[in-house]
């Protein structure tokens, strides 16, 4: 989204979005969708940062019908029937519906984003010449008023979304730090009609027709989605090529091994003719080669077997390799055919222009592997509900989600909604560290003494936590250790990916690498009691 488009977007939507209340926050594959209610109307604001295209969208008043009408002449492929392989239920499903299904595909949402729910959008602002959008929210209850700021950095490949609450970062969509602020004045308040871009006629600037922002966003996001899906398909092909090439190498090794059959047959015949010279317990025997007079052959023996049993074992190997040879040759021929076909397909895709409908066909298998099956089975029109349809999780997925929210051990909340979990016992420590914690979570343990395993949840954030948060988590780790009465305790911390459980060790044991040390005073958060847990 360029700066001109963003300024137009803010001008067209800023006025009529003010006062809208967030009904639902949906984290999707390429960003965040807000389902807003403005009076009796529902509006969807989408913030997408696809690979190569970052856009803010605003959908209302039957957007599917509007976009089909606008795109019918610009890009007929978008309104053409979708490939049957996609499995969309509605008979009139189109490629535009497939794009919608891709954009609203569900993603794992951290609870922190849900704090926007029931908040009221007070202000929407931009800075001239910048590609950042600020959405300011407020949520009031009987006693307090909370203020939130959602920053959308629409930098195409480097797009990001950051949620701040009362000046503290709550959630970061990509884990990157915010871009440096520009010393520029804020854009003037919007005086746009509250009608928005749906139903409005294309405007004219300098004599050229400028299409609605909804159409521009659709085209940009479709191109990014097509490129992303094509890239995923090419990567899938490359993985398949690597797998087939590895299989072919192993089959060639098996063919080479079958050549050993004649050697073993030769050894078996020589040993059979010289049984009187062999004894149980020998590891090898040297015999004159009957087929090459004047030379000798050394034959390896199993010392646990009698001479005639060694002969039987050698002939058994010969028969097994003989049976396997024909099977190996058939598998080699089959693998070679598949490999040539895949190489031809991969070569043609590299030189083929990216076409939206074609890419959807290519990526059908990728979709079915990477997306919830309910996305593909959804009726096309339900995909256009504000915020997208409410995907129904399976019972197993729901149980997993609930278990993750509960989690093992005690739970403490630090400022900025940083969650700390503490194991209660050895079994809890094992569950917390080796099954519950994610690879990027921070793992802490008092150094040199026994104590609880402590995990600082990162919820997708990649940067190291702030120093004060690390020290607070380390203080908790020191508090739940044998050194809890000491004035200062050294506490190790590292990412969970560097923590291992020694093979065969008892519950509660762990080793770590890449650790660093903090020296802290044992203690709990100010709001917590010694017995507080969840």
C-alpha positions as MATLAB code, in Angstrom:
seq = 'XXXXXXXXXXXXXXXXXXXXXXXXXXXXXXXXXXXXXXXXXXXXXXXXXXXXXXXXXXXXXXXXXXXXXXXXXXXXXXXXXXXXXXXXXXXXXXXXXXXXXXXXXXXXXXXXXXXXXXXXXXXXXXXXXXXXXXXXXXXXXXXXXXXXXXXXXXXXXXXXXXXXXXXXXXXXXXXXXXXXXXXXXXXXXXXXXXXXXXXXXXXXXXXXXXXXXXXXXXXXXXXXXXXXXXXXXXXXXXXXXXXXXXXXXXXXXXXXXXXXXXXXXXXXXXXXXXXXXXXXXXXXXXXXXXXXXXXXXXXXXXXXXXXXXXXXXXXXXXXXXXXXXXXXXXXXXXXXXXXXXXXXXXXXXXXXXXXXXXXXXXXXXXXXXXXXXXXXXXXXXXXXXXXXXXXXXXXXXXXXXXXXXXXXXXXXXXXXXXXXXXXXXXXXXXXXXXXXXXXXXXXXXXXXXXXXXXXXXXXXXXXXXXXXXXXXXXXXXXXXXXXXXXXXXXXXXXXXXXXXXXXXXXXXXXXXXXXXXXXXXXXXXXXXXXXXXX';
ca = [
       0.000    0.000    0.000;
       1.688    3.207   -1.090;
       1.449    6.440    0.856;
      -1.105    7.932   -1.549;
      -3.430    4.942   -1.241;
      -3.092    4.952    2.541;
      -3.918    8.639    2.748;
      -6.985    8.053    0.528;
      -7.998    5.103    2.692;
      -7.769    7.136    5.919;
      -9.642   10.038    4.355;
     -12.469    7.860    3.019;
     -12.976    5.745    6.150;
     -11.739    7.830    9.077;
     -14.993    9.697    9.673;
     -17.515    6.881    9.552;
     -15.374    4.362   11.464;
     -15.054    6.622   14.517;
     -17.271    5.301   17.293;
     -17.427    1.737   15.932;
     -17.204   -1.012   18.564;
     -15.048   -4.108   18.080;
     -17.244   -7.223   18.093;
     -14.555   -9.737   17.206;
     -10.780   -9.822   16.670;
      -9.664  -12.481   14.183;
      -6.020  -13.401   13.653;
      -5.620  -14.817   10.137;
      -2.746  -16.166    8.092;
      -1.579  -12.788    6.770;
      -2.745  -10.352    9.427;
      -5.630   -9.212   11.625;
      -9.321   -8.631   10.933;
     -11.568   -6.459   13.109;
     -15.323   -7.058   13.024;
     -16.827   -3.690   13.967;
     -20.396   -2.598   14.672;
     -21.324    0.967   13.830;
     -24.913    1.521   14.925;
     -26.922   -1.214   13.195;
     -24.300   -1.819   10.504;
     -21.366   -4.205   10.551;
     -18.017   -3.209    9.051;
     -14.872   -5.264    8.579;
     -11.439   -3.667    8.750;
      -8.703   -5.961    7.501;
      -4.989   -5.363    8.052;
      -3.025   -7.688    5.787;
       0.739   -8.029    5.329;
       1.071  -10.668    2.655;
       4.400  -11.423    0.977;
       4.877   -8.370   -1.209;
       1.618   -6.554   -0.400;
       0.494   -4.856    2.808;
      -3.000   -3.363    2.772;
      -5.775   -2.021    4.953;
      -9.251   -2.915    3.697;
     -12.751   -1.884    4.686;
     -15.660   -4.116    3.683;
     -19.354   -3.392    4.149;
     -22.654   -3.452    2.232;
     -22.402   -6.753    0.308;
     -18.706   -6.508   -0.660;
     -18.791   -9.767   -2.654;
     -21.389   -8.427   -5.100;
     -19.612   -5.083   -5.346;
     -16.196   -6.611   -6.046;
     -17.583   -9.071   -8.589;
     -19.186   -6.215  -10.472;
     -16.067   -4.016  -10.397;
     -13.645   -6.819  -11.311;
     -15.742   -8.333  -14.095;
     -14.102   -6.128  -16.725;
     -10.727   -5.549  -15.066;
      -9.847   -9.160  -14.206;
     -12.372  -11.707  -15.491;
     -10.243  -14.499  -13.960;
     -11.266  -13.325  -10.504;
     -14.957  -13.843  -11.180;
     -14.517  -17.024  -13.199;
     -15.521  -20.297  -11.498;
     -12.893  -21.579   -9.088;
     -11.053  -24.819   -9.940;
     -13.083  -27.809   -8.815;
     -10.065  -29.176   -6.948;
     -10.510  -26.474   -4.296;
     -13.705  -28.107   -3.078;
     -15.616  -24.912   -2.208;
     -19.182  -25.962   -1.530;
     -21.184  -23.283   -3.327;
     -21.883  -24.012   -6.980;
     -21.171  -20.397   -7.962;
     -17.863  -20.151   -6.073;
     -15.280  -18.068   -7.922;
     -11.573  -17.375   -7.734;
     -12.420  -14.231   -5.753;
     -14.035  -16.485   -3.131;
     -10.902  -18.621   -3.134;
      -8.851  -15.489   -2.464;
     -11.185  -14.643    0.413;
     -10.792  -18.167    1.824;
      -7.024  -17.755    1.685;
      -7.063  -14.344    3.396;
      -9.370  -15.438    6.236;
      -7.666  -18.787    6.831;
      -7.417  -19.141   10.605;
      -4.161  -18.622   12.454;
      -3.174  -19.280   16.045;
      -4.260  -16.202   17.996;
      -2.557  -15.198   21.223;
      -5.007  -14.023   23.906;
      -3.388  -10.580   24.011;
      -5.004   -9.469   20.729;
      -8.426  -10.204   22.195;
      -8.073   -7.238   24.547;
      -9.402   -5.071   21.711;
     -12.753   -6.839   21.925;
     -15.557   -4.494   23.087;
     -13.234   -1.481   22.625;
     -14.464    1.597   20.739;
     -12.492    3.042   17.835;
     -11.954    6.699   18.710;
      -9.551    7.874   16.048;
      -7.828    6.769   12.867;
      -4.758    8.708   11.758;
      -1.801    8.684    9.382;
       1.266   10.827    8.744;
       1.699   12.358    5.280;
       4.274   10.474    3.241;
       4.316    7.539    5.699;
       2.924    4.037    5.268;
       1.757    3.614    8.848;
      -1.787    3.657   10.153;
      -2.740    4.282   13.787;
      -6.080    3.106   15.174;
      -6.825    4.421   18.665;
      -9.295    2.506   20.855;
     -10.863    3.013   24.246;
     -12.635    0.532   26.511;
     -14.420    1.660   29.654;
     -15.973   -0.349   32.449;
     -17.533    0.648   35.759;
     -14.258    1.757   37.351;
     -11.501    2.158   34.746;
     -10.870    3.251   31.186;
      -8.278    1.403   29.114;
      -6.728    2.900   26.004;
      -5.195    0.897   23.166;
      -3.307    1.813   20.022;
      -3.073   -0.541   17.057;
      -0.189    0.425   14.761;
      -0.311   -1.027   11.248;
       3.038   -0.774    9.436;
       2.033   -1.349    5.822;
       5.533   -1.811    4.407;
       4.699   -4.636    1.977;
       7.339   -7.318    2.625;
       8.158   -5.850    6.039;
       4.567   -5.297    7.174;
       3.823   -5.532   10.881;
       1.054   -4.849   13.419;
       1.711   -3.766   17.001;
      -0.819   -3.456   19.816;
      -0.001   -1.072   22.655;
      -2.014   -0.644   25.853;
      -1.489    2.395   28.079;
       1.940    2.932   26.517;
       3.119   -0.682   26.914;
       3.527   -3.082   23.995;
       1.003   -5.908   24.390;
       1.340   -7.840   21.139;
       3.587   -7.778   18.091;
       2.374   -9.590   14.973;
       5.809  -10.308   13.463;
       8.039   -9.876   16.516;
       9.980   -7.003   14.913;
      10.583   -3.685   16.604;
       8.481   -0.716   15.419;
       9.927    1.385   12.627;
      11.518    4.701   13.690;
       9.045    7.554   13.973;
       9.053   10.264   11.326;
       9.109   13.882   12.437;
       6.092   14.887   10.388;
       2.729   16.355   11.121;
      -0.329   14.179   11.378;
      -2.713   14.182    8.428;
      -5.637   16.634    8.783;
      -8.937   15.209   10.065;
     -10.995   13.420    7.460;
     -13.940   15.186    5.879;
     -14.928   12.223    3.746;
     -18.455   11.042    3.297;
     -19.269    8.132    5.625;
     -20.372    6.123    2.622;
     -16.909    4.559    2.170;
     -15.556    2.935   -0.955;
     -18.346    0.384   -1.484;
     -21.034    1.651   -3.737;
     -19.013    4.759   -4.669;
     -18.135    5.463   -8.259;
     -14.485    5.405   -9.398;
     -13.055    8.888   -8.891;
     -11.151   10.878  -11.519;
      -7.743   12.437  -10.868;
      -6.022   14.291  -13.659;
      -8.410   12.830  -16.229;
      -7.567    9.183  -15.401;
     -10.073    6.831  -13.838;
      -8.958    5.726  -10.379;
     -10.605    2.537   -9.211;
     -11.942    2.093   -5.707;
      -9.505    1.154   -2.987;
     -11.369   -2.115   -2.416;
     -10.592   -3.133   -6.001;
      -6.969   -1.978   -5.748;
      -6.537   -3.952   -2.515;
      -8.135   -7.045   -4.063;
      -5.797   -6.973   -7.049;
      -2.684   -6.383   -4.913;
      -3.557   -9.069   -2.366;
      -4.537  -11.525   -5.087;
      -1.183  -11.046   -6.813;
       0.633  -11.534   -3.491;
      -1.443  -14.611   -2.663;
      -0.829  -16.093   -6.110;
       2.910  -15.558   -5.768;
       2.865  -16.991   -2.246;
       0.924  -20.068   -3.315;
       3.102  -20.570   -6.389;
       6.195  -20.326   -4.200;
       4.717  -22.847   -1.767;
       3.943  -25.162   -4.678;
       7.476  -24.852   -6.050;
       8.894  -25.579   -2.601;
       6.656  -28.628   -2.386;
       7.937  -29.783   -5.780;
      11.531  -29.275   -4.671;
      10.891  -31.333   -1.530;
       9.369  -34.094   -3.665;
      12.334  -33.932   -6.054;
      14.782  -34.230   -3.177;
      12.847  -37.184   -1.775;
      12.799  -39.006   -5.129;
      16.489  -38.335   -5.761;
      17.353  -39.671   -2.321;
      15.253  -42.763   -2.998;
      17.004  -43.295   -6.339;
      20.434  -43.096   -4.658;
      19.414  -45.673   -2.094;
      18.056  -47.970   -4.790;
      21.354  -47.706   -6.637;
      23.107  -48.686   -3.413;
      20.749  -51.655   -3.121;
      21.575  -52.683   -6.694;
      25.273  -52.503   -5.845;
      24.585  -54.663   -2.793;
      22.939  -57.320   -4.947;
      26.292  -57.796   -6.694;
      27.459  -59.195   -3.357;
      25.115  -62.142   -3.953;
      27.515  -63.811   -6.405;
      30.400  -63.397   -3.968;
      28.371  -64.988   -1.167;
      27.317  -67.828   -3.495;
      30.975  -68.404   -4.331;
      31.874  -68.471   -0.612;
      29.010  -70.810    0.225;
      30.056  -73.320   -2.458;
      33.712  -73.246   -1.346;
      32.777  -73.716    2.320;
      30.378  -76.510    1.461;
      33.178  -78.359   -0.338;
      35.517  -77.909    2.666;
      33.235  -78.545    5.649;
      35.745  -81.000    7.121;
      38.258  -78.146    7.529;
      35.935  -75.761    9.392;
      35.181  -75.775   13.135;
      32.569  -74.046   15.339;
      34.080  -70.982   16.982;
      36.126  -69.839   13.970;
      35.636  -66.225   12.893;
      37.130  -66.829    9.420;
      38.693  -69.515    7.280;
      41.148  -69.321    4.371;
      40.460  -71.766    1.529;
      41.956  -72.434   -1.890;
      39.765  -71.013   -4.636;
      38.580  -73.942   -6.741;
      37.704  -71.570   -9.606;
      41.098  -69.858   -9.624;
      43.839  -72.389   -8.822;
      46.796  -70.960   -6.978;
      44.746  -68.287   -5.146;
      43.053  -68.324   -1.770;
      39.795  -66.829   -0.455;
      39.138  -65.681    3.111;
      35.565  -66.360    4.221;
      34.054  -64.666    7.308;
      32.214  -67.051    9.633;
      29.822  -66.712   12.538;
      31.701  -68.379   15.434;
      28.410  -69.271   17.154;
      27.305  -71.467   14.227;
      28.435  -74.893   13.083;
      30.150  -75.104    9.643;
      27.015  -76.420    7.884;
      24.931  -73.633    9.536;
      27.337  -71.031    8.147;
      26.839  -72.548    4.683;
      23.046  -72.365    5.112;
      23.268  -68.721    6.232;
      25.340  -67.756    3.166;
      22.895  -69.430    0.772;
      19.997  -67.712    2.590;
      21.613  -64.321    1.920;
      22.007  -65.236   -1.730;
      18.321  -66.186   -2.084;
      17.163  -63.009   -0.309;
      19.226  -60.749   -2.579;
      18.064  -62.643   -5.653;
      14.432  -62.112   -4.700;
      15.074  -58.425   -3.914;
      16.893  -57.710   -7.169;
      13.801  -57.889   -9.383;
      11.822  -55.805   -6.886;
      14.588  -53.196   -6.703;
      14.785  -52.921  -10.490;
      10.998  -52.412  -10.720;
      11.105  -49.716   -8.022;
      14.025  -48.012   -9.800;
      12.073  -47.864  -13.035;
       8.992  -46.491  -11.250;
      11.059  -43.903   -9.358;
      12.930  -42.836  -12.485;
       9.628  -42.232  -14.339;
       8.227  -40.174  -11.444;
      11.469  -38.212  -11.165;
      11.544  -37.308  -14.862;
       7.894  -36.204  -14.733;
       8.471  -34.051  -11.659;
      11.611  -32.457  -13.140;
       9.637  -31.544  -16.264;
       6.831  -29.994  -14.177;
       9.271  -28.050  -12.020;
      11.057  -26.744  -15.114;
       7.845  -25.601  -16.777;
       6.626  -23.803  -13.634;
       9.889  -21.853  -13.356;
       9.287  -20.321  -16.801;
       5.506  -19.980  -16.586;
       3.885  -16.611  -15.805;
       1.940  -16.526  -12.569;
      -1.787  -16.639  -13.280;
      -4.240  -16.506  -10.423;
      -6.581  -19.294  -11.537;
      -3.678  -21.543  -12.587;
      -1.880  -21.064   -9.288;
      -5.003  -22.008   -7.350;
      -5.106  -25.277   -9.259;
      -1.420  -25.926   -8.572;
      -1.814  -25.147   -4.900;
      -4.943  -27.224   -4.218;
      -2.887  -29.926   -2.510;
      -0.979  -27.280   -0.547;
      -4.225  -25.750    0.685;
      -5.585  -29.084    1.802;
      -2.413  -29.807    3.723;
      -1.946  -26.393    5.298;
      -5.493  -25.160    5.896;
      -8.341  -26.333    8.046;
     -10.630  -28.574    5.957;
     -13.546  -26.403    7.052;
     -12.118  -23.546    4.931;
     -12.507  -25.574    1.779;
     -15.955  -26.886    2.708;
     -17.335  -23.437    3.560;
     -20.101  -21.994    1.432;
     -18.662  -19.195   -0.681;
     -21.030  -16.526    0.636;
     -20.343  -17.337    4.284;
     -16.699  -16.452    3.636;
     -17.762  -12.809    3.280;
     -19.287  -12.395    6.738;
     -17.535   -9.564    8.643;
     -14.375  -11.083   10.064;
     -14.950  -14.228    8.032;
     -16.897  -17.296    9.148;
     -16.497  -18.677   12.635;
     -14.466  -21.812   12.024;
     -15.584  -24.802   14.046;
     -12.665  -26.604   15.652;
     -12.702  -30.348   16.067;
     -13.184  -31.711   19.590;
      -9.506  -32.725   19.715;
      -8.342  -29.245   18.612;
     -10.650  -27.591   21.146;
      -9.314  -29.803   23.939;
      -5.729  -28.993   22.918;
      -6.511  -25.258   22.869;
      -8.147  -25.395   26.305;
      -5.250  -27.420   27.706;
      -2.802  -24.840   26.320;
      -4.741  -22.012   27.943;
      -4.813  -23.825   31.294;
      -1.253  -25.112   31.101;
       0.695  -26.838   33.851;
       1.885  -25.190   37.043;
       1.292  -21.805   38.611;
       0.726  -18.767   36.422;
       1.784  -15.170   37.096;
       1.096  -12.101   34.968;
       3.790   -9.428   34.688;
       3.267   -5.845   33.412;
       2.663   -5.769   29.679;
       0.777   -9.099   29.846;
       3.916  -11.225   30.041;
       2.899  -14.638   31.340;
       5.181  -16.687   33.617;
       4.525  -20.342   34.453;
       6.129  -22.217   37.338;
       6.225  -25.981   37.819;
       4.770  -27.218   41.125;
       6.654  -30.541   41.286;
       8.909  -32.790   39.193;
       6.061  -34.101   37.038;
       4.846  -30.515   36.494;
       8.387  -29.431   35.582;
       8.594  -32.177   32.950;
       5.209  -31.271   31.471;
       5.944  -27.528   31.495;
       9.420  -27.704   29.952;
       9.324  -30.647   27.593;
       5.729  -30.627   26.354;
       4.016  -27.294   27.054;
       6.693  -24.658   26.396;
       7.347  -23.464   22.833;
      10.831  -23.365   21.340;
      11.015  -19.536   21.573;
       9.804  -19.353   25.181;
      12.376  -18.340   27.801;
      13.335  -21.067   30.299;
      14.727  -20.120   33.727;
      16.134  -22.075   36.684;
      18.061  -21.155   39.813;
      21.734  -22.002   39.248;
      23.367  -24.728   41.294;
      20.344  -25.603   43.471;
      17.157  -27.592   43.001;
      14.038  -25.639   42.163;
      11.042  -25.244   39.902;
      11.304  -24.926   36.160;
      10.058  -21.486   35.099;
       8.879  -20.529   31.597;
       8.324  -16.983   30.333;
       5.809  -17.282   27.480;
       6.750  -15.376   24.294;
       3.511  -15.924   22.318;
       5.297  -15.550   18.993;
       7.530  -12.610   19.947;
      11.075  -13.112   18.640;
      13.109  -10.416   20.397;
      14.436  -10.938   23.908;
      12.014   -9.733   26.610;
      12.726   -6.364   28.274;
      15.374   -6.522   30.985;
      12.899   -5.761   33.770;
      10.603   -8.608   32.627;
      13.510  -11.068   32.538;
      14.591  -10.004   36.018;
      11.032  -10.345   37.361;
      10.776  -13.872   35.886;
      14.211  -14.727   37.328;
      13.085  -13.479   40.756;
      10.158  -15.907   40.557;
      12.538  -18.747   39.635;
      14.734  -17.854   42.630;
      11.666  -17.696   44.907;
      10.702  -21.266   43.959;
      14.145  -22.740   44.626;
      16.142  -24.001   47.605;
      17.880  -20.601   47.639;
      14.664  -18.637   48.243;
      15.967  -17.188   51.540;
      19.219  -15.865   50.046;
      19.638  -12.158   49.347;
      20.954  -12.700   45.796;
      20.515  -15.805   43.638;
      22.122  -16.556   40.249;
      19.427  -17.663   37.786;
      20.139  -19.258   34.403;
      17.997  -18.355   31.414;
      17.939  -19.518   27.815;
      15.448  -20.256   25.060;
      13.522  -23.469   25.571;
      14.960  -24.876   22.306;
      18.302  -25.219   24.110;
      16.858  -27.283   26.976;
      17.097  -31.080   26.824;
      16.031  -33.959   29.029;
      18.868  -36.494   29.515;
      17.924  -39.918   28.191;
      16.637  -42.189   30.931;
      16.684  -39.449   33.567;
      14.043  -39.127   36.254;
      11.236  -36.523   35.993;
      12.262  -32.924   36.617;
      15.832  -33.172   35.296;
      16.974  -30.987   32.403;
      20.195  -29.705   30.860;
      20.620  -26.509   28.901;
      23.096  -24.730   26.625;
      23.541  -21.121   25.438;
      22.502  -20.001   28.911;
      23.050  -16.585   30.469;
      22.976  -15.647   34.154;
      20.994  -13.007   36.030;
      21.632  -12.143   39.691;
      18.339  -11.298   41.380;
      16.647  -11.164   44.746;
      13.965  -13.875   45.180;
      10.431  -12.566   45.045;
       6.998  -12.621   43.431;
       5.169   -9.903   41.473;
       3.690   -7.204   43.710;
       0.149   -8.363   42.902;
       0.833  -12.020   43.773;
       0.690  -13.924   47.036;
       2.902  -16.902   47.815;
      -0.036  -19.242   47.248;
      -1.402  -17.534   44.114;
      -1.779  -19.887   41.181;
      -4.024  -20.658   38.282;
];
